[in-house]
Amino acid sequence: MTITATGHSYVDVASGARLDAWYPTEGVDPVRSCLVEQLGLIKGEVVTTTIDPDSPPVDAADAYLRLHMLSRREVKPNEINVDGIFGHLNNVAWTTAGPCSPDQVDALRAAAGAKGEHVQVTGLDKFPRMTDYVIPSGVRIADADRVRMGAYLAEGTTVMHEGFINFNGGTLGPAMVEGRISQGVVVGANSDIGGGASIQGTLSGGGTEKLFIGENCLLGANAGIGISLGDGCTVEAGLYVTAGTIVTLPDGEKVKAKAISGRPGLLFIRNSTSGVVEVRESDPARWGGINEALHAN
Ligand SMILES: CC(C)(COP(=O)(O)OP(=O)(O)OC[C@H]1O[C@@H](n2cnc3c(N)ncnc32)[C@H](O)[C@@H]1OP(=O)(O)O)[C@@H](O)C(=O)NCCC(=O)NCCS
């Protein structure tokens, strides 16, 4: 099965590099204009792109269509092939005047300045912010820089300033994100990723297994997790559990945390007297779930 879409793409005039592609929702014309284009540094063109979602991306226009499909919630993370996507994306200076090749930023400043326009560079990256291309319904994002194009935010998701969601990662239901969701990681409904918490990804170091966090989980502030969590799990604030962390089960058995990856209903807590990481049965009544009033969208 292939998918075809028509979009609008900006290309660097000097090098011919494709800087981005925007695929508007149905009924909206693929037309854009920006100052960088008016100053002659980039040119806009209409692209019609056909992709095979099961095969790796083949070029930048293809890569952008996949990222749009993820952010538009047309496919969930890990349901579309994004292997090698970095290699097809150019590093871009994302500016308030439009996308620009990084080596053209000085020329842009000078030309824009001559017209009394001040240009800000909001990022130098292969991926833009999601919100410059896709606005999913029913979500809150306190700082748009923290959500990369290709992130998947289910209806009812709130991403606070410290939260971060990478491409091909996200939330499958209403969730509170104040920590970091890595590429390939999904978080279930009614879970809370506490301030500064981290969930290990697979892009550098670490393992190759893509992690998930189940429903009704609480990853405490500054906690970290290198295994998957089943539904109804809690990790104590500040506790980092990697796959190799030796944990003590309720019956006293000691195992590597990866042995219980994905098991539901557990509380991970570091005994503050002995330093031992204990796994207890979690009491769902102790944590009342995400704060409905605070998290309503
Ligand atoms: C792990 C956690 C969930 C435990 O909370 P709790 O279940 O409400 O437990 P309590 O703090 O009431 O403690 C229960 C018992 O365990 C003990 N206990 C708690 N933490 C302990 C620790 N690290 N080591 C040893 N004992 C501990 C308490 O002293 C208490 O003992 P008691 O029953 O004899 O009085 C909580 O400490 C935590 O880290 N919450 C995360 C909150 C958070 O970060 N939210 C996100 C905000 S952005």
The ligand as a MOL file (V3000), in Angstrom:
LIG
                    3D

  0  0  0     0  0            999 V3000
M  V30 BEGIN CTAB
M  V30 COUNTS 48 50 0 0 0
M  V30 BEGIN ATOM
M  V30 1 C 7.4960 6.7340 46.0070 0
M  V30 2 C 6.2930 7.5280 46.4670 0
M  V30 3 C 5.1830 7.3690 45.4520 0
M  V30 4 C 5.8550 6.9850 47.8270 0
M  V30 5 O 4.7290 7.6760 48.1870 0
M  V30 6 P 3.6020 7.0490 49.1170 0
M  V30 7 O 3.2100 5.7070 48.6070 0
M  V30 8 O 2.5680 8.0760 49.2480 0
M  V30 9 O 4.3430 6.7300 50.4110 0
M  V30 10 P 4.6340 7.6130 51.7010 0
M  V30 11 O 5.5530 8.7470 51.3560 0
M  V30 12 O 3.3850 7.9140 52.4300 0
M  V30 13 O 5.3980 6.5120 52.4450 0
M  V30 14 C 4.8460 5.2360 52.7570 0
M  V30 15 C 5.7550 4.5700 53.7200 0
M  V30 16 O 6.9770 4.2530 53.0280 0
M  V30 17 C 8.0550 4.9400 53.6450 0
M  V30 18 N 8.8960 5.4280 52.5810 0
M  V30 19 C 8.5920 6.3190 51.6180 0
M  V30 20 N 9.6320 6.5440 50.8150 0
M  V30 21 C 10.6340 5.7350 51.2770 0
M  V30 22 C 11.9470 5.4990 50.8790 0
M  V30 23 N 12.5040 6.0890 49.8180 0
M  V30 24 N 12.6650 4.5870 51.5660 0
M  V30 25 C 12.1520 3.9620 52.6300 0
M  V30 26 N 10.8910 4.1340 53.0560 0
M  V30 27 C 10.1670 5.0280 52.3960 0
M  V30 28 C 7.4390 6.0820 54.4150 0
M  V30 29 O 8.2640 6.4770 55.4750 0
M  V30 30 C 6.1480 5.4800 54.8610 0
M  V30 31 O 6.3360 4.6520 55.9820 0
M  V30 32 P 5.1830 4.4760 57.0600 0
M  V30 33 O 4.0720 3.7880 56.3470 0
M  V30 34 O 5.8380 3.6230 58.0790 0
M  V30 35 O 4.8350 5.8470 57.5110 0
M  V30 36 C 6.6340 9.0440 46.5990 0
M  V30 37 O 7.6570 9.1940 47.5290 0
M  V30 38 C 7.0840 9.6350 45.3050 0
M  V30 39 O 8.2450 9.5980 44.9270 0
M  V30 40 N 6.1100 10.2360 44.5330 0
M  V30 41 C 6.4170 10.8670 43.2620 0
M  V30 42 C 5.6920 12.1990 43.1780 0
M  V30 43 C 6.1750 12.9720 41.9690 0
M  V30 44 O 7.3540 13.1070 41.7180 0
M  V30 45 N 5.2120 13.4620 41.1450 0
M  V30 46 C 5.5040 14.1950 39.9340 0
M  V30 47 C 5.5970 15.6660 40.2360 0
M  V30 48 S 6.1870 16.5800 38.8390 0
M  V30 END ATOM
M  V30 BEGIN BOND
M  V30 1 1 1 2
M  V30 2 1 2 3
M  V30 3 1 2 4
M  V30 4 1 2 36
M  V30 5 1 4 5
M  V30 6 1 5 6
M  V30 7 2 6 7
M  V30 8 1 6 8
M  V30 9 1 6 9
M  V30 10 1 9 10
M  V30 11 2 10 11
M  V30 12 1 10 12
M  V30 13 1 10 13
M  V30 14 1 13 14
M  V30 15 1 14 15
M  V30 16 1 15 16
M  V30 17 1 15 30
M  V30 18 1 16 17
M  V30 19 1 17 18
M  V30 20 1 17 28
M  V30 21 1 18 19
M  V30 22 1 18 27
M  V30 23 2 19 20
M  V30 24 1 20 21
M  V30 25 1 21 22
M  V30 26 2 21 27
M  V30 27 1 22 23
M  V30 28 2 22 24
M  V30 29 1 24 25
M  V30 30 2 25 26
M  V30 31 1 26 27
M  V30 32 1 28 29
M  V30 33 1 28 30
M  V30 34 1 30 31
M  V30 35 1 31 32
M  V30 36 2 32 33
M  V30 37 1 32 34
M  V30 38 1 32 35
M  V30 39 1 36 37
M  V30 40 1 36 38
M  V30 41 2 38 39
M  V30 42 1 38 40
M  V30 43 1 40 41
M  V30 44 1 41 42
M  V30 45 1 42 43
M  V30 46 2 43 44
M  V30 47 1 43 45
M  V30 48 1 45 46
M  V30 49 1 46 47
M  V30 50 1 47 48
M  V30 END BOND
M  V30 END CTAB
M  END
